[in-house]
Amino acid sequence: MKSVLRWCVVPLLATTLVAQTAAKPKSKKPVARPRAVTAADVQALKDALAAQQQQIEQLRQAMQSRDAALQQAQQQAQQAQQQLQQAQATASEAQQKASSAESAANEQKENVTKLNSDLADVKTTSKTLFQTATAPVFVCVSALMAS
């Protein structure tokens, strides 16, 4: 009897467990049926696609225009850089020439000052020599005149 009871209880418990874990019934929702695609829908999609393609083309042209402007700006910047370098080189050369001219002018000024000093020395020397040389003559002449 125990064995029969076991054979009856085990299947009963198994069916109870299966019944408790059974899937819940799904609630039935009304399924939306897709509406039929009309020629107007297709045409609207074609029009939208054409408009997008036109926008893409306009953006492409704008991008090409900006690229060209950028390239031109880069060329102008490069030319300006070259002109700046040339101007700096010219300014440096002019500064060197001005420095050389200033040095030459200072050297000439020193030469003129030295020549003026030498000339003053010559004048003083010649005046002294003239006075020294003419003093005995003057004495002779005055003695001759006195006699």
VENWO-V200922 format. One record per pair of residues at least 12 apart in sequence whose ideal C-beta (glycine too) atoms are under 10 Angstrom apart, sorted by the first residue. I is the first residue (numbers start at 1). J is the second residue. If there is no record, write none. Layout:
i-><I:I>
j-><J:J>
//
This chain:
none
//
